[in-house]
Amino acid sequence: MTLSIYLLAAIAALGTINALEGPNICTRQETYTVTVRISEQKPYTVRENTWCFSFPPRCSKYKVVFKTIFKEQELKKQRPVEECCKGFTETNDGDRCIPICSKDCIHGTCIAPDVCKCESGYGGPLCNYKCPPGKWGKSCVNGLHVVKMELLVNPI
């Protein structure tokens, strides 16, 4: 009874292996080697003595018999392996893929490989430039647009 509980716990623990989820996951084929034991029938000759009409009255008779032998053989197999696509890396938990920026986004977040999204008030490729008030983004072009409305009076 106790052994079966340990076996169930071990099987449950194996089933909780982290797998990658979400976008930016690529699959590649991995080659691996498995050693298997195969049986083979090996023929060999056996000499038997039988009665015959010669002197001495014993004659040799040969027959082929088979013996089972076991060999180990290596087989190459392939299996699909999930990994993060180029430009992405696994999180510390190993459950999803996040983008990699080769240089840190100083005042922003890496949203795609080598692409930073800047916080409000910062710009530049690495979000390391201070933008004028109300502007942000790569070239400090994002911000509130003020549209001037003019009253046009059409003479009738």
Phi, psi and omega per residue, in radians:
M1 nan -0.816 -3.140
T2 -1.126 -0.679 3.123
L3 -1.084 -0.719 3.141
S4 -1.156 -0.577 3.106
I5 -1.168 -0.735 3.106
Y6 -1.114 -0.696 3.109
L7 -1.108 -0.749 3.112
L8 -1.109 -0.695 3.123
A9 -1.147 -0.695 3.123
A10 -1.145 -0.722 3.128
I11 -1.145 -0.705 3.116
A12 -1.130 -0.687 3.125
A13 -1.144 -0.681 3.112
L14 -1.164 -0.548 -3.116
G15 -1.293 -0.198 -3.089
T16 -1.753 0.458 3.104
I17 -1.192 2.348 -3.112
N18 -1.175 2.357 3.063
A19 -2.123 2.565 3.119
L20 -1.216 2.462 3.112
E21 -2.328 2.673 3.049
G22 1.750 -2.929 -3.115
P23 -1.366 3.049 3.062
N24 1.124 0.563 3.091
I25 -1.926 2.189 3.133
C26 -1.935 2.697 3.137
T27 -2.064 2.337 3.064
R28 -2.242 2.782 3.119
Q29 -1.628 2.195 3.127
E30 -1.868 2.301 3.093
T31 -1.618 2.337 3.093
Y32 -2.428 2.830 -3.064
T33 -1.951 2.367 3.088
V34 -2.139 2.354 3.077
T35 -1.714 2.159 -3.136
V36 -2.102 2.673 3.107
R37 -1.771 2.152 -3.130
I38 -2.072 2.621 3.089
S39 -1.805 2.629 -3.079
E40 -2.535 2.508 3.089
Q41 -1.646 2.057 -3.129
K42 -1.869 2.157 -3.136
P43 -1.393 2.532 2.983
Y44 -2.612 2.782 -3.047
T45 -1.728 2.378 3.113
V46 -2.091 2.362 3.098
R47 -1.702 2.262 3.085
E48 -2.122 2.678 3.088
N49 -1.829 2.379 3.094
T50 -2.273 2.855 3.078
W51 -1.367 2.448 3.123
C52 -2.613 3.065 -3.118
F53 -1.683 1.002 3.082
S54 -2.414 3.114 -3.141
F55 -2.004 2.258 -0.285
P56 -1.028 2.835 -3.038
P57 -1.341 0.515 3.107
R58 -2.156 2.268 3.140
C59 -2.074 2.662 3.089
S60 -1.540 2.440 3.087
K61 -2.298 2.342 -3.108
Y62 -1.958 2.436 3.052
K63 -2.457 2.674 -3.133
V64 -1.662 2.220 3.056
V65 -2.140 2.846 -3.105
F66 -2.035 2.441 3.117
K67 -2.082 2.382 3.111
T68 -1.457 2.172 3.059
I69 -2.103 2.704 -3.135
F70 -2.023 2.386 3.117
K71 -2.244 2.685 3.012
E72 -1.756 2.375 -3.105
Q73 -2.309 2.452 3.108
E74 -1.680 2.257 3.101
L75 -1.988 2.405 3.051
K76 -1.665 2.251 3.124
K77 -2.228 2.915 3.086
Q78 -2.229 2.571 3.083
R79 -2.470 2.616 3.101
P80 -1.341 2.420 3.119
V81 -2.198 2.234 3.096
E82 -1.552 2.392 3.080
E83 -2.629 2.873 3.123
C84 -1.217 2.471 3.117
C85 -1.167 2.919 3.130
K86 -1.012 2.338 -3.134
G87 1.610 0.024 -3.136
F88 -2.268 2.747 3.106
T89 -2.428 2.785 3.134
E90 -1.277 2.585 3.006
T91 -1.218 2.965 3.114
N92 -1.048 -0.571 3.117
D93 -1.307 -0.327 -3.136
G94 1.291 0.385 -3.066
D95 -1.823 -0.236 3.137
R96 -2.697 2.987 -3.101
C97 -1.932 2.332 3.126
I98 -2.106 2.684 -3.102
P99 -1.224 2.709 3.096
I100 -1.962 2.231 2.977
C101 -1.864 2.186 -3.048
S102 -1.092 -0.471 3.045
K103 -2.137 2.580 -3.103
D104 -1.106 2.463 2.989
C105 -1.442 1.840 -2.979
I106 -1.067 -0.956 3.130
H107 -2.128 1.007 -3.117
G108 -3.000 -2.954 -3.085
T109 -2.233 2.460 3.080
C110 -1.340 2.031 -3.070
I111 -1.907 -0.249 3.099
A112 -2.751 2.870 -3.140
P113 -0.925 2.073 -3.132
D114 0.998 0.580 3.066
V115 -2.256 2.107 3.129
C116 -1.791 2.503 2.982
K117 -1.873 2.049 -3.014
C118 -1.439 2.624 3.023
E119 -1.281 2.812 3.127
S120 -1.017 2.299 3.105
G121 1.660 -0.033 -3.125
Y122 -2.238 2.653 -3.136
G123 -2.566 -3.005 -3.106
G124 1.647 2.836 -3.105
P125 -1.043 -0.511 3.140
L126 -1.914 0.209 -3.121
C127 0.999 0.685 -3.103
N128 -1.927 0.132 3.089
Y129 -1.848 2.436 3.074
K130 -1.476 2.192 -3.112
C131 -1.636 2.826 3.042
P132 -1.078 2.754 -3.119
P133 -0.926 2.343 3.100
G134 1.475 0.028 -3.119
K135 -2.073 2.698 3.059
W136 -2.878 3.057 3.100
G137 1.864 -3.118 -3.015
K138 -0.932 -0.804 -3.129
S139 -2.056 0.446 -3.114
C140 0.987 0.625 -3.116
V141 -1.747 -0.302 -3.138
N142 -1.391 2.495 3.112
G143 2.892 -2.976 3.128
L144 -1.441 2.324 3.113
H145 -1.745 2.180 3.107
V146 -1.724 2.124 -3.133
V147 -1.828 2.177 3.116
K148 -1.481 2.248 3.105
M149 -1.844 2.212 3.094
E150 -2.027 2.465 3.126
L151 -1.485 2.058 3.118
L152 -1.722 2.237 3.128
V153 -1.932 2.079 3.116
N154 -1.613 2.137 3.077
P155 -1.258 2.404 3.132
I156 -1.631 nan nan
